[in-house]
Amino acid sequence: MSAHIVDGKELAGIVRQELKSHVESLIQRGIKPGLAVIIVGDDPASSIYVRNKAKACSDIGIYSEVHRFQKDASQDEILQCIHSLNENAHIHGILVQLPLPKHIDNNRVISAIAITKDVDAFHFYNVGALVTGNSVFSPCTPAGVMVMLQRNNIAIEGRHAVVVGRSNIVGKPMAFLLLEQGATVTICTSKTRNLSQFTSNADILVVATGKPRMITADMVKPDAVVIDVGINRLPDGKLCGDVDFESVKAVAGYITPVPGGVGPMTITMLLSNTILAAERAESAER
Ligand code: GUN
């Protein structure tokens, strides 16, 4: 039996339609959600992500603005921009596109964002809130994975989830979101010894290592749910995930494709967090 393909593109379309209706009702109440995106330098992948984020906002009625800085911009210039966006009542969410150039201290920049506008949930406060089960915003990629699981009625509680990858953007928050929903969670890395010993015990396997096709069929439990967060460009220009889709789909119960799996859900969750930030700003004013 071949796995059920979890279509992230289709689900993202459904959720964005719901969010669009939500934004329309907010606009009728005089609230127009607003997102500011800061990009430093001219990394082509980051430029595409930022363009996609701005378009996704405009598609559902969210106001957005992009603040571009040269790659040699000073940290102070960026901090100044963040301070003024923190005070701007039209802006409810602030996102600094990563990676930043090496001369800029990521932690210093991210922690300058007002915690109520931190729609990436990268600020230490929001990381702590997530770990203690008190989060307002969840980081977009792991939050998108959770929505994919929930909307496909995939049970989490009591199941063994294995996360391969320990990044601050995906692996670590992913593990805590699954833990919060009652999964038994194991965190591995691409360097874990005898990795397949762990992965082949996973009911839910989430992979975010950046190593093309590193998870092969022999590493996956029959009927497991396999979520591939990786997106890698091969020498022939094609995209592939961290999971060997063709072989693993014959073993897994559910699998996400690349492209068209987790990717489209990430921006969807950014939209959702921006709307949430706007609603919370309005209720804080009342
Ligand atoms: N770079 C890669 N992924 C992300 C993300 O989710 N947010 C930001 N701000 N930068 C990124």
Residues whose N, C-alpha, C, O or C-beta is under 5 A from the ligand:
A	BS01	GUN	L95 V96 Q97 L98 P99 D120
